[in-house]
Structure formats: C-alpha cells, structure tokens
Amino acid sequence: MTNSIKSVNCPTCQRKVIWSEQNVFRPFCSERCRLIDFGGWAGEKHSIASEPVFDDDDVEPPNLQ
C-alpha cells in the first residue's frame, strides 16, 4: 500500500487541496469556500437534474371552506 498524498481542486476556487482527515473543510480549501458553495445551494443557484416527482396539474388545490 502506498502513502501517496492525494490532492483535489477546491470546487469553489479551484485551489489545490490535500485530501486528508486534517482538512476539516474538505473538499473545500477553507470555511469561506464551503460557505460560498452552501449559499449557492441555499439560493437555488445549484441543482441536481432529475425528472419531476409530480406535475403541478396532479396537485389539487386545498379546500379552504
């Protein structure tokens, strides 16, 4: 088994990041980059492509009586 150092690019800034347990922000290089990415998901700038679970036509409006 080899002890090669694995590095990846930070998904936010593309800086090289050493992939190890000591890097608590992996795969990000810093908390700042991690929070920028989180903000993108929270602001719906990122999404995962998929088929719709249901159509809006299939949903009945609520009975407000």
PDBQT receptor file of N, H, CA, C and O in Angstrom, charges set to zero:
ATOM      1  N   MET A   1       0.843  -1.175   0.000  1.00  0.00    +0.000 N 
ATOM      2  CA  MET A   1       0.000   0.000   0.000  1.00  0.00    +0.000 C 
ATOM      3  C   MET A   1       0.890   1.240   0.000  1.00  0.00    +0.000 C 
ATOM      4  O   MET A   1       1.839   1.330   0.779  1.00  0.00    +0.000 OA
ATOM      5  N   THR A   2       0.584   2.181  -0.864  1.00  0.00    +0.000 N 
ATOM      6  H   THR A   2      -0.188   2.108  -1.497  1.00  0.00    +0.000 HD
ATOM      7  CA  THR A   2       1.408   3.382  -0.963  1.00  0.00    +0.000 C 
ATOM      8  C   THR A   2       0.806   4.511  -0.146  1.00  0.00    +0.000 C 
ATOM      9  O   THR A   2      -0.410   4.582   0.034  1.00  0.00    +0.000 OA
ATOM     10  N   ASN A   3       1.650   5.378   0.339  1.00  0.00    +0.000 N 
ATOM     11  H   ASN A   3       2.638   5.321   0.193  1.00  0.00    +0.000 HD
ATOM     12  CA  ASN A   3       1.219   6.542   1.105  1.00  0.00    +0.000 C 
ATOM     13  C   ASN A   3       1.310   7.796   0.247  1.00  0.00    +0.000 C 
ATOM     14  O   ASN A   3       1.899   8.791   0.670  1.00  0.00    +0.000 OA
ATOM     15  N   SER A   4       0.738   7.763  -0.946  1.00  0.00    +0.000 N 
ATOM     16  H   SER A   4       0.259   6.955  -1.289  1.00  0.00    +0.000 HD
ATOM     17  CA  SER A   4       0.784   8.941  -1.804  1.00  0.00    +0.000 C 
ATOM     18  C   SER A   4      -0.193   9.991  -1.274  1.00  0.00    +0.000 C 
ATOM     19  O   SER A   4      -1.262   9.666  -0.757  1.00  0.00    +0.000 OA
ATOM     20  N   ILE A   5       0.192  11.229  -1.414  1.00  0.00    +0.000 N 
ATOM     21  H   ILE A   5       1.060  11.493  -1.834  1.00  0.00    +0.000 HD
ATOM     22  CA  ILE A   5      -0.648  12.337  -0.961  1.00  0.00    +0.000 C 
ATOM     23  C   ILE A   5      -1.635  12.651  -2.073  1.00  0.00    +0.000 C 
ATOM     24  O   ILE A   5      -1.243  12.955  -3.200  1.00  0.00    +0.000 OA
ATOM     25  N   LYS A   6      -2.912  12.576  -1.746  1.00  0.00    +0.000 N 
ATOM     26  H   LYS A   6      -3.229  12.330  -0.830  1.00  0.00    +0.000 HD
ATOM     27  CA  LYS A   6      -3.950  12.847  -2.729  1.00  0.00    +0.000 C 
ATOM     28  C   LYS A   6      -4.374  14.302  -2.607  1.00  0.00    +0.000 C 
ATOM     29  O   LYS A   6      -4.602  14.804  -1.506  1.00  0.00    +0.000 OA
ATOM     30  N   SER A   7      -4.477  14.970  -3.739  1.00  0.00    +0.000 N 
ATOM     31  H   SER A   7      -4.293  14.563  -4.633  1.00  0.00    +0.000 HD
ATOM     32  CA  SER A   7      -4.967  16.346  -3.723  1.00  0.00    +0.000 C 
ATOM     33  C   SER A   7      -6.090  16.483  -4.737  1.00  0.00    +0.000 C 
ATOM     34  O   SER A   7      -6.127  15.790  -5.754  1.00  0.00    +0.000 OA
ATOM     35  N   VAL A   8      -6.992  17.383  -4.438  1.00  0.00    +0.000 N 
ATOM     36  H   VAL A   8      -6.963  17.947  -3.612  1.00  0.00    +0.000 HD
ATOM     37  CA  VAL A   8      -8.128  17.680  -5.311  1.00  0.00    +0.000 C 
ATOM     38  C   VAL A   8      -8.211  19.191  -5.459  1.00  0.00    +0.000 C 
ATOM     39  O   VAL A   8      -7.573  19.931  -4.711  1.00  0.00    +0.000 OA
ATOM     40  N   ASN A   9      -8.988  19.640  -6.414  1.00  0.00    +0.000 N 
ATOM     41  H   ASN A   9      -9.507  19.039  -7.022  1.00  0.00    +0.000 HD
ATOM     42  CA  ASN A   9      -9.216  21.074  -6.571  1.00  0.00    +0.000 C 
ATOM     43  C   ASN A   9     -10.426  21.483  -5.740  1.00  0.00    +0.000 C 
ATOM     44  O   ASN A   9     -11.440  20.784  -5.723  1.00  0.00    +0.000 OA
ATOM     45  N   CYS A  10     -10.319  22.603  -5.060  1.00  0.00    +0.000 N 
ATOM     46  H   CYS A  10      -9.496  23.170  -5.073  1.00  0.00    +0.000 HD
ATOM     47  CA  CYS A  10     -11.447  23.154  -4.312  1.00  0.00    +0.000 C 
ATOM     48  C   CYS A  10     -12.571  23.433  -5.321  1.00  0.00    +0.000 C 
ATOM     49  O   CYS A  10     -12.327  24.090  -6.333  1.00  0.00    +0.000 OA
ATOM     50  N   PRO A  11     -13.791  22.950  -5.070  1.00  0.00    +0.000 N 
ATOM     51  CA  PRO A  11     -14.881  23.174  -6.016  1.00  0.00    +0.000 C 
ATOM     52  C   PRO A  11     -15.231  24.648  -6.211  1.00  0.00    +0.000 C 
ATOM     53  O   PRO A  11     -15.814  25.010  -7.233  1.00  0.00    +0.000 OA
ATOM     54  N   THR A  12     -14.889  25.492  -5.261  1.00  0.00    +0.000 N 
ATOM     55  H   THR A  12     -14.415  25.198  -4.431  1.00  0.00    +0.000 HD
ATOM     56  CA  THR A  12     -15.240  26.907  -5.350  1.00  0.00    +0.000 C 
ATOM     57  C   THR A  12     -14.167  27.732  -6.036  1.00  0.00    +0.000 C 
ATOM     58  O   THR A  12     -14.462  28.466  -6.979  1.00  0.00    +0.000 OA
ATOM     59  N   CYS A  13     -12.922  27.624  -5.579  1.00  0.00    +0.000 N 
ATOM     60  H   CYS A  13     -12.682  27.028  -4.813  1.00  0.00    +0.000 HD
ATOM     61  CA  CYS A  13     -11.855  28.500  -6.099  1.00  0.00    +0.000 C 
ATOM     62  C   CYS A  13     -10.820  27.764  -6.946  1.00  0.00    +0.000 C 
ATOM     63  O   CYS A  13      -9.937  28.393  -7.528  1.00  0.00    +0.000 OA
ATOM     64  N   GLN A  14     -10.921  26.452  -7.019  1.00  0.00    +0.000 N 
ATOM     65  H   GLN A  14     -11.639  25.941  -6.546  1.00  0.00    +0.000 HD
ATOM     66  CA  GLN A  14     -10.026  25.603  -7.820  1.00  0.00    +0.000 C 
ATOM     67  C   GLN A  14      -8.605  25.493  -7.275  1.00  0.00    +0.000 C 
ATOM     68  O   GLN A  14      -7.735  24.960  -7.963  1.00  0.00    +0.000 OA
ATOM     69  N   ARG A  15      -8.343  25.977  -6.062  1.00  0.00    +0.000 N 
ATOM     70  H   ARG A  15      -9.050  26.409  -5.503  1.00  0.00    +0.000 HD
ATOM     71  CA  ARG A  15      -7.020  25.800  -5.443  1.00  0.00    +0.000 C 
ATOM     72  C   ARG A  15      -6.800  24.335  -5.105  1.00  0.00    +0.000 C 
ATOM     73  O   ARG A  15      -7.754  23.618  -4.804  1.00  0.00    +0.000 OA
ATOM     74  N   LYS A  16      -5.558  23.887  -5.152  1.00  0.00    +0.000 N 
ATOM     75  H   LYS A  16      -4.783  24.469  -5.397  1.00  0.00    +0.000 HD
ATOM     76  CA  LYS A  16      -5.230  22.511  -4.779  1.00  0.00    +0.000 C 
ATOM     77  C   LYS A  16      -5.449  22.331  -3.278  1.00  0.00    +0.000 C 
ATOM     78  O   LYS A  16      -5.041  23.172  -2.477  1.00  0.00    +0.000 OA
ATOM     79  N   VAL A  17      -6.095  21.231  -2.909  1.00  0.00    +0.000 N 
ATOM     80  H   VAL A  17      -6.427  20.548  -3.560  1.00  0.00    +0.000 HD
ATOM     81  CA  VAL A  17      -6.402  20.920  -1.514  1.00  0.00    +0.000 C 
ATOM     82  C   VAL A  17      -5.907  19.509  -1.236  1.00  0.00    +0.000 C 
ATOM     83  O   VAL A  17      -6.174  18.591  -2.012  1.00  0.00    +0.000 OA
ATOM     84  N   ILE A  18      -5.191  19.333  -0.140  1.00  0.00    +0.000 N 
ATOM     85  H   ILE A  18      -4.974  20.079   0.490  1.00  0.00    +0.000 HD
ATOM     86  CA  ILE A  18      -4.755  17.996   0.255  1.00  0.00    +0.000 C 
ATOM     87  C   ILE A  18      -5.938  17.281   0.892  1.00  0.00    +0.000 C 
ATOM     88  O   ILE A  18      -6.554  17.789   1.829  1.00  0.00    +0.000 OA
ATOM     89  N   TRP A  19      -6.247  16.095   0.373  1.00  0.00    +0.000 N 
ATOM     90  H   TRP A  19      -5.746  15.683  -0.388  1.00  0.00    +0.000 HD
ATOM     91  CA  TRP A  19      -7.378  15.309   0.858  1.00  0.00    +0.000 C 
ATOM     92  C   TRP A  19      -6.912  14.478   2.041  1.00  0.00    +0.000 C 
ATOM     93  O   TRP A  19      -6.308  13.419   1.869  1.00  0.00    +0.000 OA
ATOM     94  N   SER A  20      -7.196  14.962   3.238  1.00  0.00    +0.000 N 
ATOM     95  H   SER A  20      -7.687  15.822   3.377  1.00  0.00    +0.000 HD
ATOM     96  CA  SER A  20      -6.817  14.228   4.439  1.00  0.00    +0.000 C 
ATOM     97  C   SER A  20      -7.793  14.558   5.557  1.00  0.00    +0.000 C 
ATOM     98  O   SER A  20      -8.558  15.518   5.467  1.00  0.00    +0.000 OA
ATOM     99  N   GLU A  21      -7.756  13.758   6.600  1.00  0.00    +0.000 N 
ATOM    100  H   GLU A  21      -7.134  12.978   6.673  1.00  0.00    +0.000 HD
ATOM    101  CA  GLU A  21      -8.642  13.984   7.739  1.00  0.00    +0.000 C 
ATOM    102  C   GLU A  21      -8.316  15.280   8.467  1.00  0.00    +0.000 C 
ATOM    103  O   GLU A  21      -9.169  15.820   9.171  1.00  0.00    +0.000 OA
ATOM    104  N   GLN A  22      -7.108  15.783   8.311  1.00  0.00    +0.000 N 
ATOM    105  H   GLN A  22      -6.415  15.344   7.739  1.00  0.00    +0.000 HD
ATOM    106  CA  GLN A  22      -6.726  17.031   8.970  1.00  0.00    +0.000 C 
ATOM    107  C   GLN A  22      -7.420  18.244   8.334  1.00  0.00    +0.000 C 
ATOM    108  O   GLN A  22      -7.561  19.281   8.981  1.00  0.00    +0.000 OA
ATOM    109  N   ASN A  23      -7.846  18.122   7.096  1.00  0.00    +0.000 N 
ATOM    110  H   ASN A  23      -7.731  17.279   6.570  1.00  0.00    +0.000 HD
ATOM    111  CA  ASN A  23      -8.556  19.217   6.435  1.00  0.00    +0.000 C 
ATOM    112  C   ASN A  23     -10.043  19.073   6.743  1.00  0.00    +0.000 C 
ATOM    113  O   ASN A  23     -10.746  18.296   6.096  1.00  0.00    +0.000 OA
ATOM    114  N   VAL A  24     -10.514  19.818   7.727  1.00  0.00    +0.000 N 
ATOM    115  H   VAL A  24      -9.943  20.449   8.252  1.00  0.00    +0.000 HD
ATOM    116  CA  VAL A  24     -11.905  19.699   8.166  1.00  0.00    +0.000 C 
ATOM    117  C   VAL A  24     -12.881  20.282   7.152  1.00  0.00    +0.000 C 
ATOM    118  O   VAL A  24     -14.085  20.054   7.268  1.00  0.00    +0.000 OA
ATOM    119  N   PHE A  25     -12.397  21.026   6.164  1.00  0.00    +0.000 N 
ATOM    120  H   PHE A  25     -11.418  21.210   6.070  1.00  0.00    +0.000 HD
ATOM    121  CA  PHE A  25     -13.273  21.647   5.176  1.00  0.00    +0.000 C 
ATOM    122  C   PHE A  25     -13.327  20.871   3.866  1.00  0.00    +0.000 C 
ATOM    123  O   PHE A  25     -14.004  21.296   2.929  1.00  0.00    +0.000 OA
ATOM    124  N   ARG A  26     -12.619  19.731   3.782  1.00  0.00    +0.000 N 
ATOM    125  H   ARG A  26     -12.069  19.386   4.542  1.00  0.00    +0.000 HD
ATOM    126  CA  ARG A  26     -12.543  19.021   2.508  1.00  0.00    +0.000 C 
ATOM    127  C   ARG A  26     -13.924  18.722   1.964  1.00  0.00    +0.000 C 
ATOM    128  O   ARG A  26     -14.800  18.369   2.753  1.00  0.00    +0.000 OA
ATOM    129  N   PRO A  27     -14.174  18.835   0.702  1.00  0.00    +0.000 N 
ATOM    130  CA  PRO A  27     -13.221  19.053  -0.382  1.00  0.00    +0.000 C 
ATOM    131  C   PRO A  27     -12.873  20.518  -0.618  1.00  0.00    +0.000 C 
ATOM    132  O   PRO A  27     -12.207  20.846  -1.599  1.00  0.00    +0.000 OA
ATOM    133  N   PHE A  28     -13.313  21.393   0.265  1.00  0.00    +0.000 N 
ATOM    134  H   PHE A  28     -13.855  21.127   1.062  1.00  0.00    +0.000 HD
ATOM    135  CA  PHE A  28     -13.033  22.824   0.105  1.00  0.00    +0.000 C 
ATOM    136  C   PHE A  28     -11.711  23.184   0.770  1.00  0.00    +0.000 C 
ATOM    137  O   PHE A  28     -11.214  22.452   1.627  1.00  0.00    +0.000 OA
ATOM    138  N   CYS A  29     -11.146  24.323   0.363  1.00  0.00    +0.000 N 
ATOM    139  H   CYS A  29     -11.550  24.917  -0.332  1.00  0.00    +0.000 HD
ATOM    140  CA  CYS A  29      -9.862  24.732   0.934  1.00  0.00    +0.000 C 
ATOM    141  C   CYS A  29     -10.046  25.513   2.230  1.00  0.00    +0.000 C 
ATOM    142  O   CYS A  29      -9.113  25.621   3.025  1.00  0.00    +0.000 OA
ATOM    143  N   SER A  30     -11.243  26.060   2.450  1.00  0.00    +0.000 N 
ATOM    144  H   SER A  30     -12.001  25.972   1.803  1.00  0.00    +0.000 HD
ATOM    145  CA  SER A  30     -11.457  26.900   3.630  1.00  0.00    +0.000 C 
ATOM    146  C   SER A  30     -12.941  26.944   3.972  1.00  0.00    +0.000 C 
ATOM    147  O   SER A  30     -13.790  26.504   3.197  1.00  0.00    +0.000 OA
ATOM    148  N   GLU A  31     -13.228  27.482   5.143  1.00  0.00    +0.000 N 
ATOM    149  H   GLU A  31     -12.538  27.839   5.773  1.00  0.00    +0.000 HD
ATOM    150  CA  GLU A  31     -14.627  27.661   5.535  1.00  0.00    +0.000 C 
ATOM    151  C   GLU A  31     -15.313  28.639   4.594  1.00  0.00    +0.000 C 
ATOM    152  O   GLU A  31     -16.489  28.471   4.273  1.00  0.00    +0.000 OA
ATOM    153  N   ARG A  32     -14.590  29.653   4.154  1.00  0.00    +0.000 N 
ATOM    154  H   ARG A  32     -13.634  29.790   4.415  1.00  0.00    +0.000 HD
ATOM    155  CA  ARG A  32     -15.152  30.646   3.227  1.00  0.00    +0.000 C 
ATOM    156  C   ARG A  32     -15.667  29.966   1.963  1.00  0.00    +0.000 C 
ATOM    157  O   ARG A  32     -16.803  30.206   1.551  1.00  0.00    +0.000 OA
ATOM    158  N   CYS A  33     -14.843  29.120   1.341  1.00  0.00    +0.000 N 
ATOM    159  H   CYS A  33     -13.921  28.925   1.675  1.00  0.00    +0.000 HD
ATOM    160  CA  CYS A  33     -15.264  28.425   0.122  1.00  0.00    +0.000 C 
ATOM    161  C   CYS A  33     -16.428  27.478   0.400  1.00  0.00    +0.000 C 
ATOM    162  O   CYS A  33     -17.323  27.336  -0.432  1.00  0.00    +0.000 OA
ATOM    163  N   ARG A  34     -16.420  26.836   1.554  1.00  0.00    +0.000 N 
ATOM    164  H   ARG A  34     -15.693  26.952   2.231  1.00  0.00    +0.000 HD
ATOM    165  CA  ARG A  34     -17.521  25.939   1.923  1.00  0.00    +0.000 C 
ATOM    166  C   ARG A  34     -18.827  26.719   2.049  1.00  0.00    +0.000 C 
ATOM    167  O   ARG A  34     -19.872  26.261   1.586  1.00  0.00    +0.000 OA
ATOM    168  N   LEU A  35     -18.770  27.898   2.673  1.00  0.00    +0.000 N 
ATOM    169  H   LEU A  35     -17.921  28.270   3.049  1.00  0.00    +0.000 HD
ATOM    170  CA  LEU A  35     -19.968  28.716   2.851  1.00  0.00    +0.000 C 
ATOM    171  C   LEU A  35     -20.452  29.320   1.541  1.00  0.00    +0.000 C 
ATOM    172  O   LEU A  35     -21.657  29.475   1.343  1.00  0.00    +0.000 OA
ATOM    173  N   ILE A  36     -19.536  29.662   0.646  1.00  0.00    +0.000 N 
ATOM    174  H   ILE A  36     -18.557  29.536   0.807  1.00  0.00    +0.000 HD
ATOM    175  CA  ILE A  36     -19.935  30.157  -0.677  1.00  0.00    +0.000 C 
ATOM    176  C   ILE A  36     -20.725  29.075  -1.407  1.00  0.00    +0.000 C 
ATOM    177  O   ILE A  36     -21.764  29.357  -2.004  1.00  0.00    +0.000 OA
ATOM    178  N   ASP A  37     -20.236  27.846  -1.360  1.00  0.00    +0.000 N 
ATOM    179  H   ASP A  37     -19.392  27.617  -0.875  1.00  0.00    +0.000 HD
ATOM    180  CA  ASP A  37     -20.927  26.732  -2.007  1.00  0.00    +0.000 C 
ATOM    181  C   ASP A  37     -22.290  26.497  -1.357  1.00  0.00    +0.000 C 
ATOM    182  O   ASP A  37     -23.288  26.320  -2.056  1.00  0.00    +0.000 OA
ATOM    183  N   PHE A  38     -22.335  26.495  -0.035  1.00  0.00    +0.000 N 
ATOM    184  H   PHE A  38     -21.524  26.639   0.532  1.00  0.00    +0.000 HD
ATOM    185  CA  PHE A  38     -23.597  26.297   0.681  1.00  0.00    +0.000 C 
ATOM    186  C   PHE A  38     -24.608  27.372   0.291  1.00  0.00    +0.000 C 
ATOM    187  O   PHE A  38     -25.787  27.080   0.088  1.00  0.00    +0.000 OA
ATOM    188  N   GLY A  39     -24.140  28.621   0.187  1.00  0.00    +0.000 N 
ATOM    189  H   GLY A  39     -23.183  28.858   0.352  1.00  0.00    +0.000 HD
ATOM    190  CA  GLY A  39     -25.022  29.713  -0.221  1.00  0.00    +0.000 C 
ATOM    191  C   GLY A  39     -25.585  29.508  -1.615  1.00  0.00    +0.000 C 
ATOM    192  O   GLY A  39     -26.731  29.869  -1.885  1.00  0.00    +0.000 OA
ATOM    193  N   GLY A  40     -24.785  28.929  -2.504  1.00  0.00    +0.000 N 
ATOM    194  H   GLY A  40     -23.855  28.635  -2.285  1.00  0.00    +0.000 HD
ATOM    195  CA  GLY A  40     -25.275  28.629  -3.847  1.00  0.00    +0.000 C 
ATOM    196  C   GLY A  40     -26.406  27.617  -3.834  1.00  0.00    +0.000 C 
ATOM    197  O   GLY A  40     -27.385  27.764  -4.565  1.00  0.00    +0.000 OA
ATOM    198  N   TRP A  41     -26.275  26.582  -2.999  1.00  0.00    +0.000 N 
ATOM    199  H   TRP A  41     -25.479  26.462  -2.404  1.00  0.00    +0.000 HD
ATOM    200  CA  TRP A  41     -27.347  25.593  -2.877  1.00  0.00    +0.000 C 
ATOM    201  C   TRP A  41     -28.571  26.216  -2.214  1.00  0.00    +0.000 C 
ATOM    202  O   TRP A  41     -29.695  25.999  -2.666  1.00  0.00    +0.000 OA
ATOM    203  N   ALA A  42     -28.366  26.987  -1.146  1.00  0.00    +0.000 N 
ATOM    204  H   ALA A  42     -27.453  27.164  -0.779  1.00  0.00    +0.000 HD
ATOM    205  CA  ALA A  42     -29.488  27.598  -0.425  1.00  0.00    +0.000 C 
ATOM    206  C   ALA A  42     -30.225  28.604  -1.300  1.00  0.00    +0.000 C 
ATOM    207  O   ALA A  42     -31.444  28.744  -1.198  1.00  0.00    +0.000 OA
ATOM    208  N   GLY A  43     -29.486  29.306  -2.161  1.00  0.00    +0.000 N 
ATOM    209  H   GLY A  43     -28.496  29.193  -2.243  1.00  0.00    +0.000 HD
ATOM    210  CA  GLY A  43     -30.091  30.279  -3.061  1.00  0.00    +0.000 C 
ATOM    211  C   GLY A  43     -30.585  29.676  -4.360  1.00  0.00    +0.000 C 
ATOM    212  O   GLY A  43     -30.978  30.403  -5.273  1.00  0.00    +0.000 OA
ATOM    213  N   GLU A  44     -30.572  28.354  -4.453  1.00  0.00    +0.000 N 
ATOM    214  H   GLU A  44     -30.253  27.763  -3.712  1.00  0.00    +0.000 HD
ATOM    215  CA  GLU A  44     -31.030  27.596  -5.618  1.00  0.00    +0.000 C 
ATOM    216  C   GLU A  44     -30.277  27.948  -6.898  1.00  0.00    +0.000 C 
ATOM    217  O   GLU A  44     -30.845  27.894  -7.989  1.00  0.00    +0.000 OA
ATOM    218  N   LYS A  45     -28.985  28.314  -6.765  1.00  0.00    +0.000 N 
ATOM    219  H   LYS A  45     -28.524  28.358  -5.879  1.00  0.00    +0.000 HD
ATOM    220  CA  LYS A  45     -28.141  28.514  -7.937  1.00  0.00    +0.000 C 
ATOM    221  C   LYS A  45     -27.607  27.181  -8.438  1.00  0.00    +0.000 C 
ATOM    222  O   LYS A  45     -27.217  27.064  -9.600  1.00  0.00    +0.000 OA
ATOM    223  N   HIS A  46     -27.588  26.168  -7.565  1.00  0.00    +0.000 N 
ATOM    224  H   HIS A  46     -27.906  26.263  -6.622  1.00  0.00    +0.000 HD
ATOM    225  CA  HIS A  46     -27.170  24.818  -7.920  1.00  0.00    +0.000 C 
ATOM    226  C   HIS A  46     -28.388  23.909  -7.832  1.00  0.00    +0.000 C 
ATOM    227  O   HIS A  46     -29.285  24.135  -7.021  1.00  0.00    +0.000 OA
ATOM    228  N   SER A  47     -28.412  22.890  -8.664  1.00  0.00    +0.000 N 
ATOM    229  H   SER A  47     -27.683  22.706  -9.323  1.00  0.00    +0.000 HD
ATOM    230  CA  SER A  47     -29.478  21.896  -8.577  1.00  0.00    +0.000 C 
ATOM    231  C   SER A  47     -28.978  20.583  -9.161  1.00  0.00    +0.000 C 
ATOM    232  O   SER A  47     -27.968  20.545  -9.864  1.00  0.00    +0.000 OA
ATOM    233  N   ILE A  48     -29.683  19.537  -8.867  1.00  0.00    +0.000 N 
ATOM    234  H   ILE A  48     -30.503  19.568  -8.296  1.00  0.00    +0.000 HD
ATOM    235  CA  ILE A  48     -29.381  18.220  -9.411  1.00  0.00    +0.000 C 
ATOM    236  C   ILE A  48     -30.491  17.889 -10.395  1.00  0.00    +0.000 C 
ATOM    237  O   ILE A  48     -31.665  17.857 -10.027  1.00  0.00    +0.000 OA
ATOM    238  N   ALA A  49     -30.121  17.643 -11.634  1.00  0.00    +0.000 N 
ATOM    239  H   ALA A  49     -29.167  17.669 -11.933  1.00  0.00    +0.000 HD
ATOM    240  CA  ALA A  49     -31.105  17.359 -12.672  1.00  0.00    +0.000 C 
ATOM    241  C   ALA A  49     -31.813  16.042 -12.385  1.00  0.00    +0.000 C 
ATOM    242  O   ALA A  49     -31.184  15.047 -12.025  1.00  0.00    +0.000 OA
ATOM    243  N   SER A  50     -33.126  16.054 -12.550  1.00  0.00    +0.000 N 
ATOM    244  H   SER A  50     -33.637  16.862 -12.843  1.00  0.00    +0.000 HD
ATOM    245  CA  SER A  50     -33.913  14.833 -12.377  1.00  0.00    +0.000 C 
ATOM    246  C   SER A  50     -35.273  15.040 -13.019  1.00  0.00    +0.000 C 
ATOM    247  O   SER A  50     -35.641  16.150 -13.403  1.00  0.00    +0.000 OA
ATOM    248  N   GLU A  51     -35.997  13.960 -13.123  1.00  0.00    +0.000 N 
ATOM    249  H   GLU A  51     -35.698  13.058 -12.811  1.00  0.00    +0.000 HD
ATOM    250  CA  GLU A  51     -37.367  14.037 -13.613  1.00  0.00    +0.000 C 
ATOM    251  C   GLU A  51     -38.249  14.576 -12.484  1.00  0.00    +0.000 C 
ATOM    252  O   GLU A  51     -37.982  14.306 -11.313  1.00  0.00    +0.000 OA
ATOM    253  N   PRO A  52     -39.293  15.333 -12.822  1.00  0.00    +0.000 N 
ATOM    254  CA  PRO A  52     -40.188  15.822 -11.770  1.00  0.00    +0.000 C 
ATOM    255  C   PRO A  52     -40.846  14.663 -11.031  1.00  0.00    +0.000 C 
ATOM    256  O   PRO A  52     -41.182  13.644 -11.634  1.00  0.00    +0.000 OA
ATOM    257  N   VAL A  53     -41.023  14.822  -9.746  1.00  0.00    +0.000 N 
ATOM    258  H   VAL A  53     -40.750  15.650  -9.257  1.00  0.00    +0.000 HD
ATOM    259  CA  VAL A  53     -41.669  13.793  -8.941  1.00  0.00    +0.000 C 
ATOM    260  C   VAL A  53     -43.165  13.765  -9.244  1.00  0.00    +0.000 C 
ATOM    261  O   VAL A  53     -43.776  12.697  -9.277  1.00  0.00    +0.000 OA
ATOM    262  N   PHE A  54     -43.748  14.930  -9.464  1.00  0.00    +0.000 N 
ATOM    263  H   PHE A  54     -43.252  15.798  -9.438  1.00  0.00    +0.000 HD
ATOM    264  CA  PHE A  54     -45.159  15.030  -9.822  1.00  0.00    +0.000 C 
ATOM    265  C   PHE A  54     -45.351  16.307 -10.629  1.00  0.00    +0.000 C 
ATOM    266  O   PHE A  54     -44.536  17.228 -10.566  1.00  0.00    +0.000 OA
ATOM    267  N   ASP A  55     -46.442  16.346 -11.386  1.00  0.00    +0.000 N 
ATOM    268  H   ASP A  55     -47.104  15.598 -11.437  1.00  0.00    +0.000 HD
ATOM    269  CA  ASP A  55     -46.784  17.533 -12.160  1.00  0.00    +0.000 C 
ATOM    270  C   ASP A  55     -47.645  18.448 -11.311  1.00  0.00    +0.000 C 
ATOM    271  O   ASP A  55     -48.362  17.986 -10.424  1.00  0.00    +0.000 OA
ATOM    272  N   ASP A  56     -47.578  19.736 -11.577  1.00  0.00    +0.000 N 
ATOM    273  H   ASP A  56     -46.996  20.111 -12.298  1.00  0.00    +0.000 HD
ATOM    274  CA  ASP A  56     -48.428  20.680 -10.857  1.00  0.00    +0.000 C 
ATOM    275  C   ASP A  56     -49.903  20.403 -11.137  1.00  0.00    +0.000 C 
ATOM    276  O   ASP A  56     -50.756  20.709 -10.304  1.00  0.00    +0.000 OA
ATOM    277  N   ASP A  57     -50.215  19.828 -12.304  1.00  0.00    +0.000 N 
ATOM    278  H   ASP A  57     -49.522  19.580 -12.981  1.00  0.00    +0.000 HD
ATOM    279  CA  ASP A  57     -51.604  19.512 -12.642  1.00  0.00    +0.000 C 
ATOM    280  C   ASP A  57     -52.157  18.390 -11.771  1.00  0.00    +0.000 C 
ATOM    281  O   ASP A  57     -53.373  18.282 -11.606  1.00  0.00    +0.000 OA
ATOM    282  N   ASP A  58     -51.287  17.558 -11.213  1.00  0.00    +0.000 N 
ATOM    283  H   ASP A  58     -50.300  17.646 -11.347  1.00  0.00    +0.000 HD
ATOM    284  CA  ASP A  58     -51.720  16.435 -10.383  1.00  0.00    +0.000 C 
ATOM    285  C   ASP A  58     -52.096  16.856  -8.964  1.00  0.00    +0.000 C 
ATOM    286  O   ASP A  58     -52.691  16.073  -8.223  1.00  0.00    +0.000 OA
ATOM    287  N   VAL A  59     -51.759  18.068  -8.587  1.00  0.00    +0.000 N 
ATOM    288  H   VAL A  59     -51.276  18.704  -9.189  1.00  0.00    +0.000 HD
ATOM    289  CA  VAL A  59     -51.997  18.535  -7.225  1.00  0.00    +0.000 C 
ATOM    290  C   VAL A  59     -53.327  19.279  -7.172  1.00  0.00    +0.000 C 
ATOM    291  O   VAL A  59     -53.564  20.214  -7.938  1.00  0.00    +0.000 OA
ATOM    292  N   GLU A  60     -54.182  18.851  -6.262  1.00  0.00    +0.000 N 
ATOM    293  H   GLU A  60     -53.989  18.092  -5.639  1.00  0.00    +0.000 HD
ATOM    294  CA  GLU A  60     -55.467  19.523  -6.099  1.00  0.00    +0.000 C 
ATOM    295  C   GLU A  60     -55.299  20.724  -5.176  1.00  0.00    +0.000 C 
ATOM    296  O   GLU A  60     -54.563  20.652  -4.191  1.00  0.00    +0.000 OA
ATOM    297  N   PRO A  61     -55.975  21.826  -5.486  1.00  0.00    +0.000 N 
ATOM    298  CA  PRO A  61     -55.885  22.981  -4.587  1.00  0.00    +0.000 C 
ATOM    299  C   PRO A  61     -56.528  22.648  -3.241  1.00  0.00    +0.000 C 
ATOM    300  O   PRO A  61     -57.445  21.829  -3.181  1.00  0.00    +0.000 OA
ATOM    301  N   PRO A  62     -56.065  23.264  -2.181  1.00  0.00    +0.000 N 
ATOM    302  CA  PRO A  62     -56.640  22.966  -0.859  1.00  0.00    +0.000 C 
ATOM    303  C   PRO A  62     -58.083  23.454  -0.756  1.00  0.00    +0.000 C 
ATOM    304  O   PRO A  62     -58.455  24.461  -1.359  1.00  0.00    +0.000 OA
ATOM    305  N   ASN A  63     -58.877  22.734   0.007  1.00  0.00    +0.000 N 
ATOM    306  H   ASN A  63     -58.575  21.916   0.497  1.00  0.00    +0.000 HD
ATOM    307  CA  ASN A  63     -60.262  23.121   0.249  1.00  0.00    +0.000 C 
ATOM    308  C   ASN A  63     -60.261  24.131   1.390  1.00  0.00    +0.000 C 
ATOM    309  O   ASN A  63     -59.980  23.778   2.536  1.00  0.00    +0.000 OA
ATOM    310  N   LEU A  64     -60.572  25.378   1.083  1.00  0.00    +0.000 N 
ATOM    311  H   LEU A  64     -60.800  25.665   0.153  1.00  0.00    +0.000 HD
ATOM    312  CA  LEU A  64     -60.485  26.452   2.077  1.00  0.00    +0.000 C 
ATOM    313  C   LEU A  64     -61.835  26.772   2.710  1.00  0.00    +0.000 C 
ATOM    314  O   LEU A  64     -61.993  27.839   3.303  1.00  0.00    +0.000 OA
ATOM    315  N   GLN A  65     -62.800  25.884   2.599  1.00  0.00    +0.000 N 
ATOM    316  H   GLN A  65     -62.671  25.017   2.117  1.00  0.00    +0.000 HD
ATOM    317  CA  GLN A  65     -64.119  26.152   3.172  1.00  0.00    +0.000 C 
ATOM    318  C   GLN A  65     -64.188  25.779   4.618  1.00  0.00    +0.000 C 
ATOM    319  O   GLN A  65     -65.233  25.943   5.248  1.00  0.00    +0.000 OA
TER     320      GLN A  65
